[in-house]
Amino acid sequence: MFKPSREQARQLFFDAWHRYRQREILSGLENIALEVILLHPEYHDILDNADHYRDKDYLPEMGDTNPFLHMSMHVAIKEQLSIDQPIGICQRFESLLKKTGNEHDATHQTMECLAEMIWQAQRNQSTPDAAIYFECLDRQISKTSR
């Protein structure tokens, strides 16, 4: 599995956006990144200013949303869905999609659960647990259906 550094992950988005704007050919991963970028026009100015934002720290306690983390989670979910890993993610995502009627909303609900799983793993100093991910998704599906 590809585990990019913070700089590499950010550079992927800067490069994809730059190549798209220059009408250059994009790699497979850059195409995925571009799909995510196009869903988030609020980040386009950031991607146009790589020198200013390449090393910027985003502090959640200050209310900062990290656009690179947000877009990276979109990419991670797209990758999970492309191979149904963890097994069962596609079924749950489809259920969320049916309930929300919108792929972007379903992705954001999935993202909340992915973040919860990662947070739990970090807090417990353990490996990510798909059961936590799926329990959260199942709650989202139930909540959405009400």
C-alpha positions as CSV (number, residue, x, y, z in Angstrom):
1,M,0.0,0.0,0.0
2,F,1.2,3.5,-0.9
3,K,1.9,5.5,2.3
4,P,2.9,9.0,1.1
5,S,4.5,11.6,3.3
6,R,2.5,14.8,4.0
7,E,4.6,16.5,1.3
8,Q,4.0,13.8,-1.3
9,A,0.3,13.7,-0.6
10,R,0.0,17.5,-1.0
11,Q,2.2,17.4,-4.1
12,L,-0.2,14.9,-5.7
13,F,-3.0,17.5,-5.5
14,F,-0.9,20.4,-6.6
15,D,0.4,18.4,-9.6
16,A,-3.0,17.1,-10.6
17,W,-4.5,20.6,-10.5
18,H,-1.6,22.1,-12.4
19,R,-1.6,19.5,-15.1
20,Y,-5.3,19.7,-15.5
21,R,-5.1,23.5,-15.8
22,Q,-2.3,23.1,-18.4
23,R,-4.3,20.5,-20.2
24,E,-1.6,17.9,-19.7
25,I,-2.0,14.1,-19.4
26,L,-2.6,13.0,-15.8
27,S,-1.6,9.7,-14.3
28,G,-4.3,7.3,-12.9
29,L,-3.9,8.5,-9.3
30,E,-3.8,12.2,-10.5
31,N,-7.1,11.5,-12.3
32,I,-8.6,10.3,-9.1
33,A,-7.2,13.3,-7.2
34,L,-8.7,15.6,-9.9
35,E,-12.1,14.1,-9.5
36,V,-12.0,15.0,-5.8
37,I,-10.5,18.5,-6.5
38,L,-13.4,19.2,-8.9
39,L,-15.9,18.4,-6.2
40,H,-14.3,21.0,-4.0
41,P,-14.1,24.4,-5.7
42,E,-13.5,26.0,-2.3
43,Y,-9.9,24.5,-2.5
44,H,-9.0,25.7,-6.0
45,D,-7.4,28.9,-4.8
46,I,-5.3,26.9,-2.4
47,L,-4.2,24.6,-5.2
48,D,-3.3,27.6,-7.3
49,N,-0.9,28.8,-4.6
50,A,1.4,25.8,-3.9
51,D,4.2,27.9,-2.6
52,H,2.0,29.4,0.1
53,Y,0.1,26.3,1.1
54,R,2.6,23.4,0.6
55,D,3.9,23.6,4.2
56,K,0.9,25.2,5.9
57,D,-0.1,23.6,9.2
58,Y,-3.9,23.2,9.8
59,L,-4.9,23.2,13.5
60,P,-8.2,21.5,14.2
61,E,-8.3,23.2,17.6
62,M,-8.3,26.5,15.8
63,G,-11.2,25.5,13.6
64,D,-8.9,24.8,10.6
65,T,-10.1,22.3,8.1
66,N,-7.2,20.6,6.4
67,P,-8.1,20.6,2.7
68,F,-5.4,18.1,1.9
69,L,-6.5,15.7,4.6
70,H,-10.1,16.1,3.4
71,M,-9.2,15.4,-0.2
72,S,-6.9,12.5,0.7
73,M,-9.8,10.9,2.6
74,H,-11.9,11.2,-0.5
75,V,-9.2,9.4,-2.5
76,A,-8.8,6.7,0.2
77,I,-12.6,6.0,0.1
78,K,-12.5,5.9,-3.7
79,E,-9.7,3.3,-3.5
80,Q,-11.5,1.3,-0.9
81,L,-14.7,1.2,-3.1
82,S,-12.7,0.2,-6.2
83,I,-11.6,-3.0,-4.5
84,D,-14.3,-3.5,-1.8
85,Q,-11.7,-3.3,0.9
86,P,-12.4,-3.7,3.7
87,I,-14.8,-6.3,2.4
88,G,-18.4,-5.0,2.8
89,I,-17.5,-1.3,2.3
90,C,-19.2,-1.3,-1.1
91,Q,-22.5,-2.7,0.2
92,R,-22.6,-0.2,3.0
93,F,-21.7,2.7,0.7
94,E,-24.4,1.7,-1.7
95,S,-26.9,1.7,1.2
96,L,-25.7,5.2,2.2
97,L,-26.0,6.3,-1.4
98,K,-29.6,5.1,-1.7
99,K,-30.5,6.9,1.6
100,T,-28.7,10.2,0.7
101,G,-29.3,10.2,-3.0
102,N,-26.0,11.9,-3.5
103,E,-22.6,10.3,-3.9
104,H,-20.8,13.3,-2.3
105,D,-23.0,13.2,0.8
106,A,-22.6,9.5,1.1
107,T,-18.8,9.9,0.8
108,H,-18.8,12.5,3.5
109,Q,-20.7,10.3,5.8
110,T,-18.3,7.5,5.1
111,M,-15.4,9.8,5.7
112,E,-16.8,10.5,9.2
113,C,-16.6,6.8,10.0
114,L,-13.2,6.4,8.4
115,A,-12.0,9.3,10.6
116,E,-13.5,7.7,13.7
117,M,-11.8,4.3,13.0
118,I,-8.4,6.1,12.5
119,W,-8.9,8.2,15.7
120,Q,-9.8,5.1,17.7
121,A,-6.7,3.3,16.4
122,Q,-4.5,6.2,17.2
123,R,-6.0,6.6,20.7
124,N,-5.7,2.9,21.5
125,Q,-2.3,2.6,19.7
126,S,-3.7,-0.3,17.7
127,T,-4.3,-1.1,14.1
128,P,-7.4,0.2,12.4
129,D,-10.4,-2.0,13.1
130,A,-12.9,-2.5,10.3
131,A,-15.6,-3.4,12.8
132,I,-15.4,0.1,14.2
133,Y,-15.7,1.5,10.7
134,F,-18.7,-0.7,9.9
135,E,-20.5,-0.1,13.2
136,C,-20.2,3.6,12.5
137,L,-21.4,3.2,8.9
138,D,-24.3,1.1,10.0
139,R,-25.3,3.9,12.5
140,Q,-25.1,6.4,9.6
141,I,-27.3,4.2,7.4
142,S,-29.9,3.8,10.2
143,K,-29.8,7.5,11.0
144,T,-30.1,8.5,7.4
145,S,-33.1,6.2,6.9
146,R,-35.2,7.9,9.6
